[in-house]
Amino acid sequence: MLKQRIVTAVILILGFSGITIFLSSFLFTMFVSSVVLVASWEWGAFVGLKNIRSRVGYLSVIVSIILGLCLLLGITPTTESINLLGVLITSGLGLLFWIMTFSILKNYPRNAERWNNKYKILTMGILALLPAWVGLIQLKYLLAEGYLVLALVALVAAVDIGAYFAGKQFGHKKLAPNVSPNKSWEGVWGGLGLCFLLNIILIWVLNNYLQPLSALQIMLLILSSLAVTFFDVIGDLFESMLKRNRHIKDSGALLPGHGGVLDRVDGLIAVTPSFVLIVLFALDGIE
């Protein structure tokens, strides 16, 4: 199983890196859209959508919203930048949603009857996935080489890796036993530490090779480690809660050794709105 996980992870890393760097911003938008559609299909498992008609119906809603967002953001094959106001509004809504999920997680399972409804959970899927779609596309349009997208993915991965090893080695104090019994506070601190170290390196590269930064910009970007860690943990716990609510282990079986797409991007979709807002505020655009 471990060998299978490693092989799958290497393929995913190389494939995603190549796609992010070499595809145009418009083609990258198409790629991210396809990933969101797969994730939306898997989200149907959280409410027990077992027949194809119901899941296709949900996908139709997602596709309609994506097309509407493309119009709002002005995304076309020749677009060089997208509508900033639309990005800010969508990312802001996504950020509010993930802040709200903190309260849901904190009170689980006592509050389950308040949100454990098919239509509410499907709406949660829209609020979770589509702001992340907008955010990833914005990062690609900001820097066509794709380095901002890869930086975000690397920071999220750093949190996950640091949390795994720190939790496995030192974990004693349970983080959220009602949601995910194996996660610990020691894991959170380990994830934050590794994320912080990687962030320092990325900021140094950015400052020296892409855009000189002021002291305030450097401070904001360093503090983004806190946001990345917090929302990565929230995203991971939120998906764990939804799976526990439906008594399922994985969101899908598309990725050998890893489960479904949502099992791999749960932290990423939660982190993206806050990360995009921080980048836009701190860097004020990158040439």
MIKOL-188467 format. One record per residue (C-alpha): residue number from 0; residue in one letter; z, x negated, y. Coordinates in steps of 0.2 Angstrom, whole numbers, plus 5000, padded with zeros to 4 digits. Each point is the difference from the previous one (the first is absolute). Layout:
% MIKOL-188467
{nr=NUM; rest=A; z=Z; x=X; y=Y}
...
This chain:
% MIKOL-188467
{nr=0; rest=M; z=5000; x=5000; y=5000}
{nr=1; rest=L; z=5004; x=4986; y=5012}
{nr=2; rest=K; z=4984; x=4991; y=4997}
{nr=3; rest=Q; z=4991; x=5016; y=5003}
{nr=4; rest=R; z=5009; x=5003; y=5016}
{nr=5; rest=I; z=4996; x=4982; y=5006}
{nr=6; rest=V; z=4981; x=5002; y=4995}
{nr=7; rest=T; z=4999; x=5017; y=5009}
{nr=8; rest=A; z=5009; x=4993; y=5015}
{nr=9; rest=V; z=4988; x=4985; y=5002}
{nr=10; rest=I; z=4985; x=5011; y=4998}
{nr=11; rest=L; z=5007; x=5012; y=5014}
{nr=12; rest=I; z=5004; x=4986; y=5012}
{nr=13; rest=L; z=4983; x=4991; y=4998}
{nr=14; rest=G; z=4990; x=5016; y=5001}
{nr=15; rest=F; z=5010; x=5007; y=5015}
{nr=16; rest=S; z=4999; x=4984; y=5009}
{nr=17; rest=G; z=4981; x=4998; y=4998}
{nr=18; rest=I; z=4997; x=5018; y=5005}
{nr=19; rest=T; z=5011; x=4999; y=5015}
{nr=20; rest=I; z=4993; x=4983; y=5007}
{nr=21; rest=F; z=4981; x=5003; y=4996}
{nr=22; rest=L; z=4997; x=5019; y=5002}
{nr=23; rest=S; z=4996; x=5006; y=5017}
{nr=24; rest=S; z=5013; x=5011; y=5009}
{nr=25; rest=F; z=4990; x=5016; y=4996}
{nr=26; rest=L; z=4998; x=4995; y=4981}
{nr=27; rest=F; z=5018; x=4996; y=5000}
{nr=28; rest=T; z=5004; x=5017; y=5006}
{nr=29; rest=M; z=4990; x=5008; y=4986}
{nr=30; rest=F; z=5009; x=4989; y=4987}
{nr=31; rest=V; z=5017; x=5005; y=5007}
{nr=32; rest=S; z=4995; x=5018; y=5000}
{nr=33; rest=S; z=4996; x=4999; y=4981}
{nr=34; rest=V; z=5017; x=4992; y=4997}
{nr=35; rest=V; z=5008; x=5014; y=5010}
{nr=36; rest=L; z=4991; x=5013; y=4989}
{nr=37; rest=V; z=5006; x=4992; y=4984}
{nr=38; rest=A; z=5017; x=5000; y=5007}
{nr=39; rest=S; z=4999; x=5018; y=5005}
{nr=40; rest=W; z=4994; x=5005; y=4982}
{nr=41; rest=E; z=5016; x=4991; y=4994}
{nr=42; rest=W; z=5011; x=5009; y=5013}
{nr=43; rest=G; z=4995; x=5016; y=4991}
{nr=44; rest=A; z=5011; x=4994; y=4985}
{nr=45; rest=F; z=5015; x=5002; y=5012}
{nr=46; rest=V; z=4998; x=5019; y=5001}
{nr=47; rest=G; z=4993; x=5002; y=4982}
{nr=48; rest=L; z=4982; x=5003; y=5005}
{nr=49; rest=K; z=4993; x=4999; y=4982}
{nr=50; rest=N; z=4984; x=5009; y=5001}
{nr=51; rest=I; z=4985; x=4992; y=5008}
{nr=52; rest=R; z=4996; x=5014; y=5012}
{nr=53; rest=S; z=5017; x=4999; y=5008}
{nr=54; rest=R; z=4998; x=4981; y=5003}
{nr=55; rest=V; z=4982; x=5001; y=5006}
{nr=56; rest=G; z=5006; x=5013; y=5012}
{nr=57; rest=Y; z=5013; x=4988; y=5007}
{nr=58; rest=L; z=4987; x=4986; y=5001}
{nr=59; rest=S; z=4989; x=5012; y=5010}
{nr=60; rest=V; z=5014; x=5002; y=5012}
{nr=61; rest=I; z=5002; x=4981; y=5001}
{nr=62; rest=V; z=4981; x=4997; y=5002}
{nr=63; rest=S; z=4999; x=5013; y=5014}
{nr=64; rest=I; z=5015; x=4991; y=5010}
{nr=65; rest=I; z=4992; x=4983; y=4997}
{nr=66; rest=L; z=4983; x=5006; y=5007}
{nr=67; rest=G; z=5009; x=5008; y=5015}
{nr=68; rest=L; z=5010; x=4984; y=5003}
{nr=69; rest=C; z=4983; x=4990; y=5000}
{nr=70; rest=L; z=4994; x=5012; y=5014}
{nr=71; rest=L; z=5016; x=4998; y=5009}
{nr=72; rest=L; z=5000; x=4981; y=4999}
{nr=73; rest=G; z=4982; x=4998; y=5003}
{nr=74; rest=I; z=4996; x=4991; y=4983}
{nr=75; rest=T; z=4981; x=4997; y=4997}
{nr=76; rest=P; z=4991; x=4986; y=4992}
{nr=77; rest=T; z=4997; x=4992; y=5017}
{nr=78; rest=T; z=5018; x=5003; y=5007}
{nr=79; rest=E; z=5008; x=4984; y=5006}
{nr=80; rest=S; z=5017; x=5007; y=5005}
{nr=81; rest=I; z=5008; x=5017; y=4997}
{nr=82; rest=N; z=5009; x=5013; y=5011}
{nr=83; rest=L; z=5017; x=4992; y=5004}
{nr=84; rest=L; z=5008; x=5016; y=5005}
{nr=85; rest=G; z=4996; x=5008; y=4983}
{nr=86; rest=V; z=5007; x=4985; y=4991}
{nr=87; rest=L; z=5016; x=5001; y=5010}
{nr=88; rest=I; z=5003; x=5018; y=4997}
{nr=89; rest=T; z=4996; x=4999; y=4981}
{nr=90; rest=S; z=5011; x=4985; y=4998}
{nr=91; rest=G; z=5014; x=5008; y=5010}
{nr=92; rest=L; z=4999; x=5015; y=4989}
{nr=93; rest=G; z=5001; x=4989; y=4985}
{nr=94; rest=L; z=5015; x=4990; y=5006}
{nr=95; rest=L; z=5009; x=5016; y=5004}
{nr=96; rest=F; z=4997; x=5006; y=4982}
{nr=97; rest=W; z=5006; x=4984; y=4992}
{nr=98; rest=I; z=5016; x=5001; y=5011}
{nr=99; rest=M; z=5002; x=5018; y=4994}
{nr=100; rest=T; z=4999; x=4995; y=4982}
{nr=101; rest=F; z=5015; x=4988; y=5003}
{nr=102; rest=S; z=5011; x=5016; y=5002}
{nr=103; rest=I; z=4992; x=5008; y=4985}
{nr=104; rest=L; z=5004; x=4985; y=4989}
{nr=105; rest=K; z=5018; x=4998; y=5007}
{nr=106; rest=N; z=5004; x=5018; y=4994}
{nr=107; rest=Y; z=4991; x=5000; y=4984}
{nr=108; rest=P; z=5002; x=5010; y=4988}
{nr=109; rest=R; z=5011; x=5012; y=5010}
{nr=110; rest=N; z=4986; x=5005; y=5012}
{nr=111; rest=A; z=4986; x=5001; y=4987}
{nr=112; rest=E; z=4998; x=5019; y=5001}
{nr=113; rest=R; z=4996; x=4998; y=5019}
{nr=114; rest=W; z=4984; x=4989; y=4996}
{nr=115; rest=N; z=4996; x=5003; y=4982}
{nr=116; rest=N; z=4986; x=5012; y=5003}
{nr=117; rest=K; z=4982; x=4997; y=4995}
{nr=118; rest=Y; z=4992; x=5002; y=5017}
{nr=119; rest=K; z=5014; x=4990; y=5009}
{nr=120; rest=I; z=4997; x=4985; y=4988}
{nr=121; rest=L; z=4981; x=5002; y=5002}
{nr=122; rest=T; z=5002; x=4999; y=5019}
{nr=123; rest=M; z=5011; x=4985; y=4998}
{nr=124; rest=G; z=4986; x=4992; y=4991}
{nr=125; rest=I; z=4989; x=5003; y=5015}
{nr=126; rest=L; z=5013; x=4993; y=5012}
{nr=127; rest=A; z=5003; x=4985; y=4989}
{nr=128; rest=L; z=4982; x=4995; y=4996}
{nr=129; rest=L; z=4989; x=5004; y=5015}
{nr=130; rest=P; z=5010; x=4990; y=5013}
{nr=131; rest=A; z=4999; x=4985; y=4989}
{nr=132; rest=W; z=4981; x=5003; y=4998}
{nr=133; rest=V; z=4999; x=5000; y=5019}
{nr=134; rest=G; z=5011; x=4985; y=5002}
{nr=135; rest=L; z=4991; x=4989; y=4988}
{nr=136; rest=I; z=4983; x=5004; y=5008}
{nr=137; rest=Q; z=5007; x=4996; y=5017}
{nr=138; rest=L; z=5006; x=4983; y=4994}
{nr=139; rest=K; z=4983; x=4996; y=4993}
{nr=140; rest=Y; z=4991; x=5005; y=5016}
{nr=141; rest=L; z=5013; x=4990; y=5011}
{nr=142; rest=L; z=4995; x=4984; y=4990}
{nr=143; rest=A; z=4984; x=5002; y=4990}
{nr=144; rest=E; z=5004; x=4985; y=4989}
{nr=145; rest=G; z=5013; x=5011; y=4992}
{nr=146; rest=Y; z=5015; x=4988; y=5003}
{nr=147; rest=L; z=5011; x=5013; y=5007}
{nr=148; rest=V; z=4998; x=5011; y=4985}
{nr=149; rest=L; z=5003; x=4986; y=4988}
{nr=150; rest=A; z=5016; x=4995; y=5011}
{nr=151; rest=L; z=5007; x=5017; y=4998}
{nr=152; rest=V; z=4997; x=5000; y=4981}
{nr=153; rest=A; z=5007; x=4983; y=4998}
{nr=154; rest=L; z=5016; x=5005; y=5010}
{nr=155; rest=V; z=5002; x=5016; y=4989}
{nr=156; rest=A; z=4997; x=4989; y=4984}
{nr=157; rest=A; z=5013; x=4988; y=5006}
{nr=158; rest=V; z=5013; x=5013; y=5002}
{nr=159; rest=D; z=4997; x=5007; y=4982}
{nr=160; rest=I; z=5000; x=4982; y=4993}
{nr=161; rest=G; z=5016; x=4995; y=5009}
{nr=162; rest=A; z=5008; x=5016; y=4995}
{nr=163; rest=Y; z=4996; x=4999; y=4982}
{nr=164; rest=F; z=5006; x=4982; y=4997}
{nr=165; rest=A; z=5015; x=5002; y=5011}
{nr=166; rest=G; z=5005; x=5016; y=4993}
{nr=167; rest=K; z=4997; x=4994; y=4982}
{nr=168; rest=Q; z=5011; x=4984; y=5003}
{nr=169; rest=F; z=5013; x=5006; y=5012}
{nr=170; rest=G; z=4999; x=5019; y=5000}
{nr=171; rest=H; z=5017; x=5009; y=4998}
{nr=172; rest=K; z=5002; x=5013; y=5014}
{nr=173; rest=K; z=4989; x=5015; y=4997}
{nr=174; rest=L; z=4988; x=5005; y=5014}
{nr=175; rest=A; z=4996; x=5018; y=4995}
{nr=176; rest=P; z=5006; x=5004; y=4983}
{nr=177; rest=N; z=4995; x=5018; y=5000}
{nr=178; rest=V; z=4982; x=4995; y=5004}
{nr=179; rest=S; z=4997; x=4983; y=4992}
{nr=180; rest=P; z=5015; x=4993; y=4991}
{nr=181; rest=N; z=4993; x=4982; y=4998}
{nr=182; rest=K; z=4998; x=4997; y=5018}
{nr=183; rest=S; z=5014; x=4990; y=5009}
{nr=184; rest=W; z=5005; x=4995; y=5018}
{nr=185; rest=E; z=4999; x=4982; y=4994}
{nr=186; rest=G; z=4981; x=5003; y=4996}
{nr=187; rest=V; z=4998; x=5007; y=5018}
{nr=188; rest=W; z=5007; x=4985; y=5008}
{nr=189; rest=G; z=4989; x=4989; y=4988}
{nr=190; rest=G; z=4985; x=5010; y=5005}
{nr=191; rest=L; z=5004; x=4998; y=5019}
{nr=192; rest=G; z=5003; x=4982; y=4998}
{nr=193; rest=L; z=4983; x=4996; y=4992}
{nr=194; rest=C; z=4991; x=5012; y=5012}
{nr=195; rest=F; z=5008; x=4991; y=5015}
{nr=196; rest=L; z=4995; x=4983; y=4994}
{nr=197; rest=L; z=4982; x=5005; y=4997}
{nr=198; rest=N; z=5000; x=5009; y=5017}
{nr=199; rest=I; z=5005; x=4984; y=5008}
{nr=200; rest=I; z=4985; x=4991; y=4992}
{nr=201; rest=L; z=4988; x=5013; y=5004}
{nr=202; rest=I; z=5006; x=5001; y=5019}
{nr=203; rest=W; z=4998; x=4981; y=5001}
{nr=204; rest=V; z=4982; x=5001; y=4993}
{nr=205; rest=L; z=4996; x=5014; y=5012}
{nr=206; rest=N; z=5007; x=4991; y=5015}
{nr=207; rest=N; z=4991; x=4984; y=4996}
{nr=208; rest=Y; z=4983; x=5006; y=4994}
{nr=209; rest=L; z=4997; x=5018; y=5006}
{nr=210; rest=Q; z=5009; x=5005; y=5015}
{nr=211; rest=P; z=5014; x=4990; y=5010}
{nr=212; rest=L; z=5015; x=5011; y=5001}
{nr=213; rest=S; z=5014; x=5002; y=5013}
{nr=214; rest=A; z=5018; x=4999; y=4995}
{nr=215; rest=L; z=5002; x=5019; y=5001}
{nr=216; rest=Q; z=4985; x=5002; y=4988}
{nr=217; rest=I; z=5007; x=4988; y=4988}
{nr=218; rest=M; z=5017; x=5008; y=5000}
{nr=219; rest=L; z=4992; x=5017; y=4997}
{nr=220; rest=L; z=4990; x=4994; y=4986}
{nr=221; rest=I; z=5015; x=4991; y=4992}
{nr=222; rest=L; z=5010; x=5017; y=5001}
{nr=223; rest=S; z=4986; x=5008; y=4991}
{nr=224; rest=S; z=5007; x=4993; y=4984}
{nr=225; rest=L; z=5014; x=5013; y=5002}
{nr=226; rest=A; z=4988; x=5014; y=5001}
{nr=227; rest=V; z=4989; x=4994; y=4986}
{nr=228; rest=T; z=5015; x=4998; y=4989}
{nr=229; rest=F; z=5008; x=5016; y=5005}
{nr=230; rest=F; z=4985; x=5011; y=4997}
{nr=231; rest=D; z=4994; x=4991; y=4985}
{nr=232; rest=V; z=5017; x=5005; y=4992}
{nr=233; rest=I; z=4998; x=5017; y=5006}
{nr=234; rest=G; z=4983; x=5002; y=4993}
{nr=235; rest=D; z=5005; x=4993; y=4983}
{nr=236; rest=L; z=5015; x=5012; y=4999}
{nr=237; rest=F; z=4991; x=5015; y=5006}
{nr=238; rest=E; z=4987; x=4998; y=4986}
{nr=239; rest=S; z=5014; x=4997; y=4988}
{nr=240; rest=M; z=5008; x=5016; y=5006}
{nr=241; rest=L; z=4984; x=5010; y=4997}
{nr=242; rest=K; z=4997; x=4993; y=4983}
{nr=243; rest=R; z=5018; x=5003; y=4995}
{nr=244; rest=N; z=4999; x=5018; y=5007}
{nr=245; rest=R; z=4985; x=5003; y=4988}
{nr=246; rest=H; z=5007; x=4989; y=4986}
{nr=247; rest=I; z=4985; x=4988; y=4999}
{nr=248; rest=K; z=5001; x=4982; y=4999}
{nr=249; rest=D; z=4983; x=4995; y=5009}
{nr=250; rest=S; z=4989; x=5009; y=5012}
{nr=251; rest=G; z=4985; x=4996; y=4989}
{nr=252; rest=A; z=4993; x=4987; y=4987}
{nr=253; rest=L; z=4985; x=4993; y=5010}
{nr=254; rest=L; z=5007; x=4983; y=5002}
{nr=255; rest=P; z=5005; x=4992; y=4983}
{nr=256; rest=G; z=5018; x=4994; y=5000}
{nr=257; rest=H; z=5003; x=5007; y=5018}
{nr=258; rest=G; z=4998; x=5019; y=4998}
{nr=259; rest=G; z=4990; x=5009; y=5013}
{nr=260; rest=V; z=4994; x=4996; y=5017}
{nr=261; rest=L; z=5015; x=5008; y=5008}
{nr=262; rest=D; z=5011; x=4989; y=4990}
{nr=263; rest=R; z=4992; x=4985; y=5009}
{nr=264; rest=V; z=4998; x=5006; y=5017}
{nr=265; rest=D; z=5016; x=5011; y=5003}
{nr=266; rest=G; z=5008; x=4986; y=5011}
{nr=267; rest=L; z=4983; x=4997; y=5009}
{nr=268; rest=I; z=4997; x=5017; y=5005}
{nr=269; rest=A; z=5018; x=5002; y=5007}
{nr=270; rest=V; z=4999; x=4983; y=5010}
{nr=271; rest=T; z=4983; x=5002; y=5008}
{nr=272; rest=P; z=5004; x=5012; y=5014}
{nr=273; rest=S; z=5014; x=4990; y=5007}
{nr=274; rest=F; z=4991; x=4984; y=4997}
{nr=275; rest=V; z=4984; x=5006; y=5010}
{nr=276; rest=L; z=5011; x=5006; y=5014}
{nr=277; rest=I; z=5009; x=4983; y=5002}
{nr=278; rest=V; z=4984; x=4990; y=4999}
{nr=279; rest=L; z=4991; x=5011; y=5013}
{nr=280; rest=F; z=5015; x=4999; y=5011}
{nr=281; rest=A; z=5003; x=4981; y=4998}
{nr=282; rest=L; z=4983; x=4993; y=4999}
{nr=283; rest=D; z=4991; x=5013; y=5012}
{nr=284; rest=G; z=4984; x=4997; y=4990}
{nr=285; rest=I; z=4992; x=4985; y=4992}
{nr=286; rest=E; z=4983; x=4993; y=5005}
